Amino acid sequence: MSECAVLLLAFAAAACGCVSIDKHGTAVFGGAQKSVVTACLRAASWMLAAASYASAIAIHGVGIGTIEWICLIGLAAIAVGVLVALRPRWLPPAGAAALAGAVGLTFL
């Protein structure tokens, strides 16, 4: 497990959270989402954020891991914000690639 995996999990969490917002979901998918899809995306966002936090704590302990996680989730949120502003349709593939990369780094 590395800091890259923490960052990729945080990016995937931020991407799910961003897409679960109605305004951004409409920009990404081109239409309104069902409430079930929105609820699943919000749940996935919280689970991925918790996994990212747990990974940061597993690497560096509670003190430094928490600080690292706060910095990395902020960086991921900025990256998602820029991506959704410039290329909103690229957000779901980027989030899925980040999640796949985090899983791949975990097992290396």
Secondary structure, 3 states (H helix, E strand, C coil): CCHHHHHHHHHHHHHHHHHCCHHHHHHHHCCCCCHHHHHHHHHHHHHHHHHHHHHHHHHHHHHHHHHHHHHHHHHHHHHHHHHHHHCHHHHHHHHHHHHHHHHHHHCC
